[in-house]
Amino acid sequence: MSEEVDIEFNKAQRKAFLMGIDFPVFAEAVIEQMNSLRMQKVNLVQDMDNVVNSYMAVCKKYPIKVKKSKK
């Protein structure tokens, strides 16, 4: 019985941690990591490859870094 209580407590603690994560920051970090793996010739599952491609298209369309001009 005690072990069941520990498992339920542990599940609740994990859920609490996940609820505290800033999801957009987490999602962007995961996508950037997947893109990094892809650039290292790691094959991603098709669904993840599609997500990475879509996100990279959005990044290209809406850049947040200023391009350096050539002098």
Contacts in CASP RR format, 6 or more apart in sequence:
PFRMAT RR
TARGET T0000
AUTHOR 0000-0000-0000
METHOD contacts of the structure
MODEL  1
MSEEVDIEFNKAQRKAFLMGIDFPVFAEAVIEQMNSLRMQKVNLVQDMDN
VVNSYMAVCKKYPIKVKKSKK
28 55 0 8 1.000
31 51 0 8 1.000
31 52 0 8 1.000
31 55 0 8 1.000
34 44 0 8 1.000
34 48 0 8 1.000
34 51 0 8 1.000
34 52 0 8 1.000
35 52 0 8 1.000
35 55 0 8 1.000
35 56 0 8 1.000
37 44 0 8 1.000
38 44 0 8 1.000
38 49 0 8 1.000
38 52 0 8 1.000
44 52 0 8 1.000
END
